[in-house]
Amino acid sequence: MTAPSHVHQWGSMLPSSPPPAHKPSPTGGFYVQRSTAVVAGVALFLVVIGLIVGGLSGGIIMAALVALVTGLYTAVTNRPSWARLNGRKAGAITAGASVVALLIGGAIAPADESVPTAVAEQTQEAAPEATPTTAASTAPATPSPSASPTPTPSPTPTATAADVAPLDGDAVVDAAGTPRAPAEQPAANTTALALLETLAIKGRAPKTGYDREQFGQAWLDVDRNGCDTRNDMLNRDLTDIVHTNSVPCKVQSGMLADPYTATTIAFQRGQATSTKVQIDHVVALSDAWQKGAQQLTFDQRVAFANDPLNLQSTDGPTNQQKGAGDAATWLPPNKGYRCEYVARQVSVKATYTLWVTQAEHDAMARILSDCNGILAPTNQVAPSVTQPPEPVETAPSPEPVPEAPVVAPAPGPFANCSEAAAAGFSNIPIGSAAYSPDQDGDGDGVACEGGASEPVAPAPVSVAPAPVAPAPVAPAPAPVYANCDAVRAAGAAPIYAGTPGFQPKFDRDGDGIGCDS
């Protein structure tokens, strides 16, 4: 009996039965299709690649991806696939389990520790000049340690991709908010060794949550002078500077006397050359994050990342080698700069209330103990000390001339001896103005004998006039210099904070020493 035609139509629309999971081989053993073996081999290869590239998490993620694709295939097509899953339910369960495995693999995956290449770090030089938008000279001379020990080699933390800021971008972005350090820079005339003892000593905190964006976009214009921080530092640290299109905010070329390596580096702005000179965070961002910066506000972290006290132009490969190392794991190859380098680290950590580890403290103390009492760099000005005026030699006052005594005129001859006696005269010798032969009865040359002799006037006492006090001499005015050229012309360079004539504009890098380059 022939079935109706509509039965054939509906029958053709019903899903076909899944093929058998396996079929016996001609010899009675288990038979595996060639396509199944190929897919299984590819899946195993991908898992191995995941293990090599990403470790355990990479292997889990790759296996989960293979399982997800396989499960979805079976759930949609109701075919067993290469894994011989039995029906849609098994496919759905496999897909769900693979999603959970993906989440687990992603959770245990380590942070990316690779550093991008120079090409990835830079922007194209040919890009047009962007309008600023709003969004969130030679190193100074420093004392050389007499015998600075080299720190014991130990693993140095590598810089993450987020640690490496882009180089020489065209857009200048203003900093939002008010970036400001949580504390003032150290007081003037504070030694770095004494300041080190004020820092807390703690263990390193976890790096959890660290990202470069926690410190704001790289190279913001925090002082709102129209220049980004990188070009501010290049303008500060380079000599023989040429600017792009005569724009002071874009350094096209210059020479860097690198304090880290004691070498001279020619800087040329460009996609393949800008990386030769990089701006180092003296206290690395990642190191700061693990030693107190997590507790700072966002604006305070932005200030930290762009603070000239914490920035130094240096050789690119040397900066990459440093990574996120602290004083216990990395010091500049140039031993003559280690005193200044460690002193700056201490000042930065004190200004931003960061702590040090015990190993870091010991390494800093060891370096600074050989630095002849180097002062902690600061922008604070020492209190002015009024210098006593130099004595001015004056001509000696003339000796006072004593006044001539006034002598009363001698009395003339008396009429008789009674008048002479009344005047106090007696026994008046011949030759005296009061002598008269009429009173010298016996002619012996003495008149009015028996009475008082002629009085002798006492010698006048001369009183010296009081000495005249010299007029007060006004103190010499402090020198005033128009610029560093005037300071050098006067032989006063370098000029220190607190010295007469010092002005903050002479101290571009905020280390308390002006006109030092």
Residue pairs with C-beta under 8 A, 6 or more apart in sequence:
15 78
18 78
18 79
18 80
18 86
18 87
19 79
19 80
21 80
21 84
21 86
22 30
22 31
22 32
22 84
23 31
24 30
24 31
25 31
35 82
36 82
36 84
39 82
40 82
43 63
43 66
43 82
46 62
46 65
46 66
47 59
47 62
47 63
47 66
48 59
49 58
49 62
50 58
50 59
50 60
50 61
50 62
50 63
51 58
51 59
51 62
52 58
54 61
54 109
55 110
56 108
57 105
57 106
57 108
57 109
57 110
58 105
58 109
59 105
60 101
60 104
60 105
60 108
61 101
61 102
61 105
61 106
61 109
63 101
64 98
64 99
64 101
64 102
64 105
65 98
65 102
67 94
67 95
67 97
67 98
67 101
68 94
68 95
68 98
68 99
68 102
70 81
70 82
70 83
70 85
70 91
70 94
71 85
71 90
71 91
71 92
71 93
71 94
71 95
71 96
71 97
71 98
72 91
72 95
73 79
73 81
73 91
74 80
74 81
74 83
74 85
74 87
74 88
74 90
74 91
74 94
75 88
75 91
75 92
75 95
76 88
76 91
78 87
78 88
78 91
80 86
81 91
83 94
85 91
85 94
111 160
111 207
111 210
112 160
112 161
113 158
113 160
114 160
114 161
115 158
115 159
115 160
115 161
115 163
115 164
115 320
116 161
116 164
118 167
118 271
118 272
118 274
118 275
118 316
119 271
119 272
121 164
121 165
121 166
121 167
121 275
122 166
122 167
122 168
122 169
122 271
122 274
122 275
123 166
123 167
123 168
123 169
123 170
124 271
125 168
125 170
125 269
125 270
125 271
127 170
128 170
129 170
130 170
130 171
130 172
132 171
132 172
132 173
132 174
132 221
132 226
133 171
133 173
133 174
134 173
134 174
134 176
135 173
135 174
135 175
135 176
135 217
135 220
136 175
136 176
136 177
136 216
136 217
136 298
136 302
137 236
137 237
137 238
137 239
137 517
138 237
138 239
138 257
138 517
139 237
139 257
139 258
139 259
139 312
139 337
139 340
140 340
140 494
140 509
140 511
140 513
140 516
140 517
141 516
142 336
142 337
142 339
142 340
142 374
143 339
143 371
143 372
143 374
144 335
144 336
144 339
145 335
145 336
145 338
145 339
145 367
145 370
145 371
146 370
147 370
148 335
148 338
148 339
148 367
148 370
149 366
150 331
151 327
151 328
151 329
151 330
151 331
151 363
154 328
154 329
155 329
156 321
156 322
156 323
156 324
156 325
156 329
156 330
157 284
157 286
157 287
157 323
157 324
157 325
157 329
158 323
158 324
159 284
159 286
159 320
159 322
159 323
159 324
160 210
160 212
160 286
160 324
162 210
162 211
162 212
162 213
163 212
163 284
163 285
163 286
163 323
163 324
165 212
165 218
165 219
165 230
165 279
166 218
166 219
167 230
167 274
167 275
167 278
168 230
168 250
168 269
168 274
169 219
169 228
172 221
172 226
172 227
172 228
172 249
173 217
173 220
173 221
173 228
174 220
174 221
174 224
175 216
175 220
175 221
175 222
175 224
175 302
175 306
177 298
177 299
177 302
178 299
179 216
179 220
179 222
179 299
179 300
179 302
179 303
179 306
180 299
180 300
180 303
181 300
181 303
181 304
181 307
181 351
181 352
182 296
182 297
182 300
182 351
182 352
182 353
183 350
183 351
183 352
183 353
184 351
184 380
185 309
185 347
185 350
185 351
185 377
185 378
185 379
185 380
185 510
186 195
186 347
186 350
186 351
186 376
186 378
186 380
187 378
187 380
188 375
188 378
188 380
188 381
188 382
188 383
188 497
188 498
188 512
189 375
189 382
189 498
190 375
190 376
190 378
191 373
191 374
191 375
191 376
192 342
192 343
192 346
192 347
192 368
192 371
192 374
192 375
192 376
193 365
193 368
193 369
193 371
193 373
193 374
195 346
195 347
195 350
195 376
196 346
196 356
196 361
196 364
196 365
196 368
198 350
199 346
199 349
199 350
199 354
199 355
199 356
199 361
200 355
200 356
201 355
201 356
201 357
201 358
201 361
202 291
202 355
202 356
202 357
203 357
204 290
204 291
204 357
205 289
205 290
205 291
205 292
205 294
206 290
207 286
207 289
207 290
209 289
209 294
210 285
210 286
210 289
210 290
212 218
212 285
214 289
214 293
214 298
214 301
215 285
215 293
215 301
215 302
215 304
215 305
216 298
216 301
216 302
216 305
216 306
218 305
219 228
219 229
219 230
219 231
219 279
219 306
220 228
220 229
220 302
220 306
221 227
221 228
221 229
222 229
222 302
222 303
222 306
223 232
225 232
226 249
227 235
227 248
227 249
228 249
229 279
229 306
229 311
230 279
231 249
231 250
231 251
232 308
233 279
233 308
233 311
233 312
233 313
234 241
234 251
234 254
234 267
234 277
234 279
234 313
235 241
235 248
235 251
236 308
236 313
236 508
236 509
237 256
237 312
237 313
238 251
238 254
238 255
238 256
238 267
238 277
238 313
239 254
239 255
239 256
239 257
239 517
240 253
240 254
240 255
241 251
241 253
241 254
242 251
242 252
242 253
242 254
243 249
243 250
243 251
243 252
244 250
244 251
244 252
244 269
250 269
251 267
251 269
252 268
252 269
253 266
253 267
253 268
253 269
254 267
255 264
255 265
255 266
255 267
256 264
256 265
256 266
256 267
256 277
256 313
256 314
257 264
258 264
258 265
258 313
258 314
258 315
258 318
259 312
259 314
259 332
259 334
259 337
259 340
259 341
260 280
260 312
260 314
260 315
260 318
260 319
260 332
260 333
260 334
260 337
260 341
261 314
261 315
261 318
261 332
261 333
261 334
262 333
262 334
262 336
262 337
263 315
265 276
265 277
265 315
266 276
267 273
267 274
267 276
267 277
268 274
268 276
275 316
276 315
276 316
277 313
277 314
277 315
277 316
278 313
278 314
278 315
278 316
278 319
278 320
279 311
279 312
279 313
279 314
279 319
280 311
280 312
280 313
280 314
280 319
280 322
281 305
281 310
281 311
282 309
282 310
282 311
282 312
282 341
282 344
282 345
282 348
283 310
283 326
283 345
283 348
283 349
283 352
283 354
284 322
284 323
284 324
284 325
284 326
285 293
285 304
285 305
285 324
286 324
287 324
287 325
287 326
288 304
288 352
288 354
291 349
291 354
291 355
291 356
291 357
292 352
292 353
292 354
292 355
293 301
293 304
293 352
293 354
296 304
296 352
296 353
300 352
304 310
304 348
304 352
307 348
307 351
308 509
308 510
309 344
309 347
309 348
309 351
309 377
309 379
309 509
309 510
309 511
310 344
310 348
312 344
318 332
318 333
321 330
322 330
323 330
326 345
326 356
326 357
326 360
326 363
327 342
327 345
327 360
327 363
327 364
327 367
328 357
328 359
328 360
328 362
328 363
331 338
331 341
331 342
331 363
331 367
332 338
332 341
338 367
339 367
339 368
339 370
339 371
339 374
340 374
340 377
342 364
342 367
342 368
342 371
343 368
343 371
343 374
343 375
343 376
343 377
344 377
345 364
346 364
346 368
346 376
347 376
347 377
347 378
348 354
349 355
349 356
350 376
356 364
368 374
375 512
377 510
377 511
377 512
378 510
378 511
378 512
379 504
379 507
379 510
379 511
379 512
380 497
380 512
381 497
381 498
381 502
381 504
381 512
382 496
382 497
382 498
382 512
383 498
384 498
384 500
385 498
386 475
387 475
387 500
389 473
389 474
389 475
389 476
390 476
392 473
394 470
397 467
397 468
400 464
400 465
402 462
402 464
403 462
405 459
405 460
405 462
406 460
407 457
407 460
408 457
410 432
410 433
410 434
411 423
411 425
411 433
411 434
412 433
412 434
413 433
413 434
413 435
413 436
414 420
414 423
414 425
414 434
414 436
414 439
414 448
416 438
416 439
417 426
417 439
417 447
417 448
417 451
420 426
420 428
420 434
420 439
420 447
420 448
420 451
421 448
421 451
421 452
423 434
424 452
424 455
425 434
425 448
425 451
425 452
425 453
425 454
425 455
426 448
426 449
426 450
426 451
426 452
426 453
426 454
427 446
427 447
427 448
427 449
427 450
427 451
427 452
427 453
427 454
428 434
428 435
428 436
428 439
428 446
428 447
428 448
428 453
428 454
429 435
429 445
429 446
429 447
429 454
430 440
430 445
430 446
430 447
432 454
434 447
434 454
435 447
436 447
437 443
437 447
438 447
439 447
439 448
440 446
440 447
442 449
478 500
478 501
479 490
479 492
479 500
479 501
480 501
481 487
481 490
481 492
481 495
481 501
481 503
481 506
483 506
484 493
484 506
484 514
484 515
487 493
487 495
487 501
487 506
487 514
487 515
488 515
490 501
492 499
492 501
492 515
493 514
493 515
493 516
494 513
494 514
494 515
494 516
495 501
495 502
495 506
495 513
495 514
495 515
496 502
496 512
496 513
496 514
497 507
497 512
497 513
497 514
502 514
503 514
506 514
506 515
507 513
507 514
